[in-house]
Amino acid sequence: MIAFVSGTVAALAPDTAVVEVGGVGMAVHCTPNTLSTLRVGKPAKLATSLVVREDSLTLYGFADDDERQVFELLQTASGVGPRLAQAMLAVHAPDALRRAVSTGDEKALTAVPGIGKKGAQKLLLELKDRLGEPLGAPAVGAPVTTGWRDQLHAALIGLGYATREADEAVSAVTPQAEAAEGTPQVGQLLKAALQTLNRAR
């Protein structure tokens, strides 16, 4: 198993980072939140999980070991493959997923694209004793609510967009962010922002 990759970020795409390791470019599938922390030309170290299929070898990358562990635990539930597990981590941080499962928060799971009401109920049952308790205390007055614009802007700049384009994309998704209940999810907003930029080009 490839436990981590460490090297210079050679390229970034909406769902993939290419990290140069010993002269080889390793394509690593990452959540938007993880991608937003990377910059082309800068060093990076990503915890990784290698998913082996008959016709492919796919490397998934994470900000830390905890995120990778949750990714692998999620796949122990029936019907959860690597793509859905990554989608869950794109919407919720590891602790938020633990909290959702430990409190039976069905609504939090149905916020993930691809998970319906029945699927959420099934996942809550299957994952109840697998993910464990949240590691950190619940965020009180989470400061992220004021920082989503900065995070989103930095992510778009990191993907190679000009400052003006990033400004316009942030403005375009602001109504969606303000309509969201609780803390805006930067991963979802990044996908929406990229869609607006693709339409504009």
ChimeraX commands (.cxc) that place a marker at each C-alpha (Angstrom):
marker #1 position 0.00,0.00,0.00 radius 0.5
marker #1 position 1.12,3.56,-0.73 radius 0.5
marker #1 position 0.69,5.31,2.64 radius 0.5
marker #1 position 1.54,8.83,1.45 radius 0.5
marker #1 position 3.04,10.82,-1.39 radius 0.5
marker #1 position 5.40,13.72,-0.85 radius 0.5
marker #1 position 6.74,16.02,-3.53 radius 0.5
marker #1 position 6.13,19.11,-5.62 radius 0.5
marker #1 position 2.61,19.82,-6.88 radius 0.5
marker #1 position 2.95,19.68,-10.68 radius 0.5
marker #1 position -0.70,20.32,-11.65 radius 0.5
marker #1 position -4.16,20.80,-10.18 radius 0.5
marker #1 position -7.58,19.95,-11.63 radius 0.5
marker #1 position -11.06,20.18,-10.06 radius 0.5
marker #1 position -10.78,16.69,-8.54 radius 0.5
marker #1 position -7.12,15.68,-8.96 radius 0.5
marker #1 position -3.63,16.80,-7.97 radius 0.5
marker #1 position -0.49,15.63,-9.74 radius 0.5
marker #1 position 2.42,15.32,-7.31 radius 0.5
marker #1 position 5.91,14.77,-8.71 radius 0.5
marker #1 position 7.63,12.01,-6.74 radius 0.5
marker #1 position 11.13,11.07,-7.85 radius 0.5
marker #1 position 10.52,12.24,-11.42 radius 0.5
marker #1 position 7.13,10.48,-11.66 radius 0.5
marker #1 position 3.84,12.37,-11.70 radius 0.5
marker #1 position 1.38,10.69,-9.32 radius 0.5
marker #1 position -2.27,11.55,-10.06 radius 0.5
marker #1 position -4.11,11.71,-6.74 radius 0.5
marker #1 position -7.90,12.12,-6.44 radius 0.5
marker #1 position -8.68,14.65,-3.69 radius 0.5
marker #1 position -11.68,16.44,-2.22 radius 0.5
marker #1 position -12.06,20.15,-3.09 radius 0.5
marker #1 position -11.15,21.02,0.51 radius 0.5
marker #1 position -7.82,19.18,0.24 radius 0.5
marker #1 position -7.13,20.64,-3.21 radius 0.5
marker #1 position -7.72,24.14,-1.86 radius 0.5
marker #1 position -4.66,23.75,0.39 radius 0.5
marker #1 position -2.33,22.86,-2.52 radius 0.5
marker #1 position -0.42,25.21,-4.82 radius 0.5
marker #1 position 1.32,24.39,-8.10 radius 0.5
marker #1 position 5.09,24.45,-7.67 radius 0.5
marker #1 position 4.90,24.09,-3.89 radius 0.5
marker #1 position 5.78,21.00,-1.83 radius 0.5
marker #1 position 2.95,18.84,-0.51 radius 0.5
marker #1 position 2.49,15.68,1.51 radius 0.5
marker #1 position -0.77,13.76,1.20 radius 0.5
marker #1 position -1.91,10.69,3.10 radius 0.5
marker #1 position -3.11,8.24,0.43 radius 0.5
marker #1 position -5.27,5.17,-0.08 radius 0.5
marker #1 position -4.76,2.95,-3.12 radius 0.5
marker #1 position -7.96,1.45,-4.51 radius 0.5
marker #1 position -7.28,-1.60,-6.68 radius 0.5
marker #1 position -9.79,-2.73,-9.31 radius 0.5
marker #1 position -9.45,-5.28,-12.11 radius 0.5
marker #1 position -9.02,-2.52,-14.68 radius 0.5
marker #1 position -7.52,0.32,-12.65 radius 0.5
marker #1 position -5.30,1.49,-9.81 radius 0.5
marker #1 position -6.62,4.72,-8.30 radius 0.5
marker #1 position -4.83,6.78,-5.66 radius 0.5
marker #1 position -6.95,8.90,-3.33 radius 0.5
marker #1 position -5.27,11.67,-1.34 radius 0.5
marker #1 position -6.13,13.28,1.99 radius 0.5
marker #1 position -5.05,16.18,4.14 radius 0.5
marker #1 position -4.15,13.83,7.02 radius 0.5
marker #1 position -4.21,10.24,8.28 radius 0.5
marker #1 position -7.52,10.73,10.09 radius 0.5
marker #1 position -9.30,11.68,6.87 radius 0.5
marker #1 position -7.81,8.65,5.11 radius 0.5
marker #1 position -8.88,6.33,7.94 radius 0.5
marker #1 position -12.47,7.61,7.78 radius 0.5
marker #1 position -12.42,7.19,3.97 radius 0.5
marker #1 position -11.45,3.53,4.39 radius 0.5
marker #1 position -13.94,2.89,7.22 radius 0.5
marker #1 position -16.80,4.37,5.19 radius 0.5
marker #1 position -16.17,1.77,2.50 radius 0.5
marker #1 position -16.80,-1.05,4.97 radius 0.5
marker #1 position -20.51,-0.15,4.71 radius 0.5
marker #1 position -22.37,-1.99,1.95 radius 0.5
marker #1 position -22.92,0.10,-1.15 radius 0.5
marker #1 position -20.18,2.61,-0.34 radius 0.5
marker #1 position -17.35,2.70,-2.85 radius 0.5
marker #1 position -14.39,5.09,-3.00 radius 0.5
marker #1 position -16.28,7.75,-5.00 radius 0.5
marker #1 position -19.16,7.94,-2.53 radius 0.5
marker #1 position -16.78,7.85,0.44 radius 0.5
marker #1 position -14.86,10.77,-1.08 radius 0.5
marker #1 position -18.11,12.63,-1.78 radius 0.5
marker #1 position -19.02,12.24,1.91 radius 0.5
marker #1 position -15.66,13.73,2.91 radius 0.5
marker #1 position -16.10,16.54,0.38 radius 0.5
marker #1 position -19.30,17.57,2.16 radius 0.5
marker #1 position -18.36,16.76,5.78 radius 0.5
marker #1 position -15.08,16.78,7.71 radius 0.5
marker #1 position -14.22,13.48,9.46 radius 0.5
marker #1 position -15.45,14.72,12.85 radius 0.5
marker #1 position -18.69,16.01,11.31 radius 0.5
marker #1 position -19.30,12.53,9.87 radius 0.5
marker #1 position -18.57,10.90,13.23 radius 0.5
marker #1 position -20.96,13.33,14.89 radius 0.5
marker #1 position -23.66,12.69,12.28 radius 0.5
marker #1 position -23.38,8.92,12.74 radius 0.5
marker #1 position -23.17,8.99,16.54 radius 0.5
marker #1 position -26.23,11.29,16.81 radius 0.5
marker #1 position -28.22,9.57,14.02 radius 0.5
marker #1 position -28.27,12.76,11.93 radius 0.5
marker #1 position -29.96,11.51,8.78 radius 0.5
marker #1 position -30.21,15.00,7.28 radius 0.5
marker #1 position -26.43,15.45,7.34 radius 0.5
marker #1 position -25.94,12.29,5.26 radius 0.5
marker #1 position -28.66,13.14,2.72 radius 0.5
marker #1 position -26.76,16.39,2.07 radius 0.5
marker #1 position -24.21,14.21,0.24 radius 0.5
marker #1 position -24.97,13.82,-3.50 radius 0.5
marker #1 position -25.94,10.19,-4.14 radius 0.5
marker #1 position -27.34,9.44,-0.67 radius 0.5
marker #1 position -31.11,9.34,-0.28 radius 0.5
marker #1 position -33.24,8.94,2.84 radius 0.5
marker #1 position -33.18,5.11,2.84 radius 0.5
marker #1 position -29.46,5.04,2.08 radius 0.5
marker #1 position -28.78,7.42,4.96 radius 0.5
marker #1 position -30.78,5.28,7.39 radius 0.5
marker #1 position -28.86,2.18,6.28 radius 0.5
marker #1 position -25.49,3.93,6.62 radius 0.5
marker #1 position -26.33,5.19,10.11 radius 0.5
marker #1 position -27.04,1.61,11.19 radius 0.5
marker #1 position -23.95,0.10,9.56 radius 0.5
marker #1 position -21.46,2.79,10.59 radius 0.5
marker #1 position -22.71,3.34,14.15 radius 0.5
marker #1 position -19.98,1.26,15.80 radius 0.5
marker #1 position -17.29,1.73,13.16 radius 0.5
marker #1 position -16.43,5.42,12.97 radius 0.5
marker #1 position -16.16,6.03,16.73 radius 0.5
marker #1 position -16.81,9.24,18.63 radius 0.5
marker #1 position -15.87,12.73,17.34 radius 0.5
marker #1 position -12.25,13.58,18.23 radius 0.5
marker #1 position -12.77,17.28,18.78 radius 0.5
marker #1 position -15.38,19.28,20.64 radius 0.5
marker #1 position -18.28,20.65,18.57 radius 0.5
marker #1 position -17.31,23.95,16.99 radius 0.5
marker #1 position -18.92,26.84,18.86 radius 0.5
marker #1 position -19.67,29.79,16.61 radius 0.5
marker #1 position -17.48,28.20,13.96 radius 0.5
marker #1 position -15.15,30.86,12.53 radius 0.5
marker #1 position -15.31,29.12,9.14 radius 0.5
marker #1 position -18.62,30.88,8.47 radius 0.5
marker #1 position -16.73,34.11,7.90 radius 0.5
marker #1 position -13.82,32.43,6.17 radius 0.5
marker #1 position -15.50,30.49,3.36 radius 0.5
marker #1 position -14.97,33.35,0.88 radius 0.5
marker #1 position -11.22,33.41,1.57 radius 0.5
marker #1 position -10.97,29.61,1.37 radius 0.5
marker #1 position -12.91,29.47,-1.88 radius 0.5
marker #1 position -10.95,32.35,-3.40 radius 0.5
marker #1 position -7.63,30.71,-2.45 radius 0.5
marker #1 position -8.77,27.39,-3.91 radius 0.5
marker #1 position -9.66,29.00,-7.26 radius 0.5
marker #1 position -6.34,30.88,-7.41 radius 0.5
marker #1 position -4.58,27.60,-6.61 radius 0.5
marker #1 position -6.36,25.97,-9.58 radius 0.5
marker #1 position -4.88,28.64,-11.86 radius 0.5
marker #1 position -7.75,31.12,-12.24 radius 0.5
marker #1 position -7.04,34.85,-12.36 radius 0.5
marker #1 position -7.94,37.00,-9.33 radius 0.5
marker #1 position -10.74,38.70,-11.29 radius 0.5
marker #1 position -12.22,35.31,-12.30 radius 0.5
marker #1 position -12.00,34.08,-8.71 radius 0.5
marker #1 position -13.72,37.26,-7.45 radius 0.5
marker #1 position -16.56,36.84,-9.96 radius 0.5
marker #1 position -17.01,33.14,-9.13 radius 0.5
marker #1 position -17.14,33.87,-5.38 radius 0.5
marker #1 position -19.79,36.54,-6.02 radius 0.5
marker #1 position -21.77,34.10,-8.19 radius 0.5
marker #1 position -22.02,31.45,-5.44 radius 0.5
marker #1 position -22.56,33.88,-2.53 radius 0.5
marker #1 position -26.40,33.52,-2.67 radius 0.5
marker #1 position -26.01,29.71,-2.48 radius 0.5
marker #1 position -23.65,30.04,0.50 radius 0.5
marker #1 position -25.93,32.45,2.34 radius 0.5
marker #1 position -28.94,30.19,1.75 radius 0.5
marker #1 position -27.14,27.19,3.26 radius 0.5
marker #1 position -28.08,26.12,6.76 radius 0.5
marker #1 position -25.18,26.37,9.18 radius 0.5
marker #1 position -21.62,26.59,7.93 radius 0.5
marker #1 position -21.25,26.85,4.12 radius 0.5
marker #1 position -19.46,23.79,2.70 radius 0.5
marker #1 position -16.44,25.04,0.77 radius 0.5
marker #1 position -16.24,21.81,-1.26 radius 0.5
marker #1 position -19.78,22.22,-2.62 radius 0.5
marker #1 position -19.24,25.93,-3.29 radius 0.5
marker #1 position -16.02,25.18,-5.19 radius 0.5
marker #1 position -17.89,22.80,-7.51 radius 0.5
marker #1 position -20.58,25.44,-8.11 radius 0.5
marker #1 position -17.93,28.14,-8.70 radius 0.5
marker #1 position -16.10,25.95,-11.24 radius 0.5
marker #1 position -19.39,25.41,-13.10 radius 0.5
marker #1 position -19.97,29.17,-13.37 radius 0.5
marker #1 position -16.40,29.68,-14.62 radius 0.5
marker #1 position -16.76,26.93,-17.23 radius 0.5
marker #1 position -19.96,28.54,-18.50 radius 0.5
marker #1 position -18.25,31.91,-18.73 radius 0.5
marker #1 position -15.39,30.60,-20.87 radius 0.5
marker link #1:1,2 radius 0.2
marker link #1:2,3 radius 0.2
marker link #1:3,4 radius 0.2
marker link #1:4,5 radius 0.2
marker link #1:5,6 radius 0.2
marker link #1:6,7 radius 0.2
marker link #1:7,8 radius 0.2
marker link #1:8,9 radius 0.2
marker link #1:9,10 radius 0.2
marker link #1:10,11 radius 0.2
marker link #1:11,12 radius 0.2
marker link #1:12,13 radius 0.2
marker link #1:13,14 radius 0.2
marker link #1:14,15 radius 0.2
marker link #1:15,16 radius 0.2
marker link #1:16,17 radius 0.2
marker link #1:17,18 radius 0.2
marker link #1:18,19 radius 0.2
marker link #1:19,20 radius 0.2
marker link #1:20,21 radius 0.2
marker link #1:21,22 radius 0.2
marker link #1:22,23 radius 0.2
marker link #1:23,24 radius 0.2
marker link #1:24,25 radius 0.2
marker link #1:25,26 radius 0.2
marker link #1:26,27 radius 0.2
marker link #1:27,28 radius 0.2
marker link #1:28,29 radius 0.2
marker link #1:29,30 radius 0.2
marker link #1:30,31 radius 0.2
marker link #1:31,32 radius 0.2
marker link #1:32,33 radius 0.2
marker link #1:33,34 radius 0.2
marker link #1:34,35 radius 0.2
marker link #1:35,36 radius 0.2
marker link #1:36,37 radius 0.2
marker link #1:37,38 radius 0.2
marker link #1:38,39 radius 0.2
marker link #1:39,40 radius 0.2
marker link #1:40,41 radius 0.2
marker link #1:41,42 radius 0.2
marker link #1:42,43 radius 0.2
marker link #1:43,44 radius 0.2
marker link #1:44,45 radius 0.2
marker link #1:45,46 radius 0.2
marker link #1:46,47 radius 0.2
marker link #1:47,48 radius 0.2
marker link #1:48,49 radius 0.2
marker link #1:49,50 radius 0.2
marker link #1:50,51 radius 0.2
marker link #1:51,52 radius 0.2
marker link #1:52,53 radius 0.2
marker link #1:53,54 radius 0.2
marker link #1:54,55 radius 0.2
marker link #1:55,56 radius 0.2
marker link #1:56,57 radius 0.2
marker link #1:57,58 radius 0.2
marker link #1:58,59 radius 0.2
marker link #1:59,60 radius 0.2
marker link #1:60,61 radius 0.2
marker link #1:61,62 radius 0.2
marker link #1:62,63 radius 0.2
marker link #1:63,64 radius 0.2
marker link #1:64,65 radius 0.2
marker link #1:65,66 radius 0.2
marker link #1:66,67 radius 0.2
marker link #1:67,68 radius 0.2
marker link #1:68,69 radius 0.2
marker link #1:69,70 radius 0.2
marker link #1:70,71 radius 0.2
marker link #1:71,72 radius 0.2
marker link #1:72,73 radius 0.2
marker link #1:73,74 radius 0.2
marker link #1:74,75 radius 0.2
marker link #1:75,76 radius 0.2
marker link #1:76,77 radius 0.2
marker link #1:77,78 radius 0.2
marker link #1:78,79 radius 0.2
marker link #1:79,80 radius 0.2
marker link #1:80,81 radius 0.2
marker link #1:81,82 radius 0.2
marker link #1:82,83 radius 0.2
marker link #1:83,84 radius 0.2
marker link #1:84,85 radius 0.2
marker link #1:85,86 radius 0.2
marker link #1:86,87 radius 0.2
marker link #1:87,88 radius 0.2
marker link #1:88,89 radius 0.2
marker link #1:89,90 radius 0.2
marker link #1:90,91 radius 0.2
marker link #1:91,92 radius 0.2
marker link #1:92,93 radius 0.2
marker link #1:93,94 radius 0.2
marker link #1:94,95 radius 0.2
marker link #1:95,96 radius 0.2
marker link #1:96,97 radius 0.2
marker link #1:97,98 radius 0.2
marker link #1:98,99 radius 0.2
marker link #1:99,100 radius 0.2
marker link #1:100,101 radius 0.2
marker link #1:101,102 radius 0.2
marker link #1:102,103 radius 0.2
marker link #1:103,104 radius 0.2
marker link #1:104,105 radius 0.2
marker link #1:105,106 radius 0.2
marker link #1:106,107 radius 0.2
marker link #1:107,108 radius 0.2
marker link #1:108,109 radius 0.2
marker link #1:109,110 radius 0.2
marker link #1:110,111 radius 0.2
marker link #1:111,112 radius 0.2
marker link #1:112,113 radius 0.2
marker link #1:113,114 radius 0.2
marker link #1:114,115 radius 0.2
marker link #1:115,116 radius 0.2
marker link #1:116,117 radius 0.2
marker link #1:117,118 radius 0.2
marker link #1:118,119 radius 0.2
marker link #1:119,120 radius 0.2
marker link #1:120,121 radius 0.2
marker link #1:121,122 radius 0.2
marker link #1:122,123 radius 0.2
marker link #1:123,124 radius 0.2
marker link #1:124,125 radius 0.2
marker link #1:125,126 radius 0.2
marker link #1:126,127 radius 0.2
marker link #1:127,128 radius 0.2
marker link #1:128,129 radius 0.2
marker link #1:129,130 radius 0.2
marker link #1:130,131 radius 0.2
marker link #1:131,132 radius 0.2
marker link #1:132,133 radius 0.2
marker link #1:133,134 radius 0.2
marker link #1:134,135 radius 0.2
marker link #1:135,136 radius 0.2
marker link #1:136,137 radius 0.2
marker link #1:137,138 radius 0.2
marker link #1:138,139 radius 0.2
marker link #1:139,140 radius 0.2
marker link #1:140,141 radius 0.2
marker link #1:141,142 radius 0.2
marker link #1:142,143 radius 0.2
marker link #1:143,144 radius 0.2
marker link #1:144,145 radius 0.2
marker link #1:145,146 radius 0.2
marker link #1:146,147 radius 0.2
marker link #1:147,148 radius 0.2
marker link #1:148,149 radius 0.2
marker link #1:149,150 radius 0.2
marker link #1:150,151 radius 0.2
marker link #1:151,152 radius 0.2
marker link #1:152,153 radius 0.2
marker link #1:153,154 radius 0.2
marker link #1:154,155 radius 0.2
marker link #1:155,156 radius 0.2
marker link #1:156,157 radius 0.2
marker link #1:157,158 radius 0.2
marker link #1:158,159 radius 0.2
marker link #1:159,160 radius 0.2
marker link #1:160,161 radius 0.2
marker link #1:161,162 radius 0.2
marker link #1:162,163 radius 0.2
marker link #1:163,164 radius 0.2
marker link #1:164,165 radius 0.2
marker link #1:165,166 radius 0.2
marker link #1:166,167 radius 0.2
marker link #1:167,168 radius 0.2
marker link #1:168,169 radius 0.2
marker link #1:169,170 radius 0.2
marker link #1:170,171 radius 0.2
marker link #1:171,172 radius 0.2
marker link #1:172,173 radius 0.2
marker link #1:173,174 radius 0.2
marker link #1:174,175 radius 0.2
marker link #1:175,176 radius 0.2
marker link #1:176,177 radius 0.2
marker link #1:177,178 radius 0.2
marker link #1:178,179 radius 0.2
marker link #1:179,180 radius 0.2
marker link #1:180,181 radius 0.2
marker link #1:181,182 radius 0.2
marker link #1:182,183 radius 0.2
marker link #1:183,184 radius 0.2
marker link #1:184,185 radius 0.2
marker link #1:185,186 radius 0.2
marker link #1:186,187 radius 0.2
marker link #1:187,188 radius 0.2
marker link #1:188,189 radius 0.2
marker link #1:189,190 radius 0.2
marker link #1:190,191 radius 0.2
marker link #1:191,192 radius 0.2
marker link #1:192,193 radius 0.2
marker link #1:193,194 radius 0.2
marker link #1:194,195 radius 0.2
marker link #1:195,196 radius 0.2
marker link #1:196,197 radius 0.2
marker link #1:197,198 radius 0.2
marker link #1:198,199 radius 0.2
marker link #1:199,200 radius 0.2
marker link #1:200,201 radius 0.2
view
